[in-house]
Amino acid sequence: MPKQITTTEFMEYKKVIAVSGGTGSHVTTKSFNNTLRELIITPATTTTSYKYQLKDSDGTVILDGAKAAHTGRTGVSGPEVPLVDNITIELTSVSTDENITVKMMYY
């Protein structure tokens, strides 16, 4: 459930995604009409590498972190990406099958 986290009215959508076979995904339970301010991806272990993408309801990639592998915690600030409808979070090429926490900060 979204919650207000600051007086500037940023909201947070948080999901723990279980990775199996090097991939994991989640379609948000919230239908957005907002703007993404920050994305934070945190694997259970700091040595886990992965790639990610956010896609809109039409399957269009709106934030692409799949061009290079990321290791450990990744924070992407200020992309100002429009979030419309339900968003799919995809994790690929994950080096370890584990839980990965994804937070989307939006307004």
Secondary structure, DSSP 4 states (H G I P E B T S, - for coil): --EE-STT--EEEEEEEE-BTTBEEEE-SS-EEEEEEEEEEEESSTT-EEEEEEE-TTS-EEEEEEEEEEES-EEEEEEEEEEEE--EEEEES-SS-SEEEEEEEE-
